[in-house]
Amino acid sequence: MQLAHVLGTATATVKHPSLAGTKLLVVQPLMSDRVGPDGDPQLAIDTVAAGPGDLVMITSDGRLLRDVLDCEATPARWSVVAIVDDVRPAAAGRRG
């Protein structure tokens, strides 16, 4: 899983049949410091009603997408699984 910013939505006039009825988001994966981008923007399937400007958690878990889309063969790779409200750094030297 990785944090990402939602840049916007994507509209497709023709989609793979497994993507019918899905909302596509353009997301920018972030480095662990949440300051710089981690690679190029990606398309992600929205499963949580996220929108432009949201900080989200994305995953490339193929099994999750196959279950959500009810399709064993989908070209989708990324999905949005959470909208992040707050991120706090772990306490240094914390012991459990």
N, C-alpha and C positions, 0 to 999 in steps of 0.2 A: 504494500500500500504506500501511497505517496500523496503529499499535499500538492494542490494545484489551484490556480486561480481560473475562474470561468471568464473567458474573454467574450463569449457571445454564443449564438446558436448557429447551426448550419441547416440550410434547407436543401433538400435533394428532390429533384423531380422524379428520379428513378432510384429505387433502393433495392437492395437484396431482399427477397421475400421475408427473411427472418427479421428484418428491421421495420417491417410495416407497423405503423402506429407508434413508433418510438420517437422520442425527442433527442436530437443530436446536439451536443454541446462542444464548442471549441474550448479546450482547456490548456493552460500552460503549466506543465509540471514544474515544481520548484525544488531547488537545492534544499538540503537539510536546514540551512540558516534562514530559509524562506525569503531571502533577498533576491538572489539571482535565479534565472530560469535554468532548468535542467533539460536541455535539449529543445527540440522543436515543439510547437503546439500540436496537440493530438485531438482526434475526435473521440468523444466518450458518450456512451448511452446514459441518459439521465434516468436514474431510478428514484430520485428523492426530491424532485421539483426545484432544482437549483436554478439560479439565474445569473446573468452577467454581473461580475463584481464579487460574487461569492467565493469564499475560500472553501474548498471541498477536499474530501479524501477520495482518491481514485484507486482502482485496482485493475490488474490485468488477469485476474482469476478467470480462466476460461470456463470452468465448471459453473461458476456463478452466472455468467452470461448465458450459457446454454440452458440453465434452469429458468432464468428470468425470461428469456426469449422463446422458451419451449422449442428449441431447435438444436439438433446435434451438429449442424454444419453452418456456422455463421462466420462472416468475415470480421465481425466486431472484436476488438481487443480490449478496450478500456471501458470501464463503467464507473459512474459516480455513485459511491455508497454512503456518503455522509456529507452534511453541511457542517463545517467547523465553526463553532461560536467563539472559542478561545483556545490559544495554545500557550502553555506555560512550560518553561524549561524544567527539566528534572533537577532536583536539589543535588548539589555537589556533595559527594561523600555520604549520600543517604544510605542507610542500612535498614533492611527489612527484617 
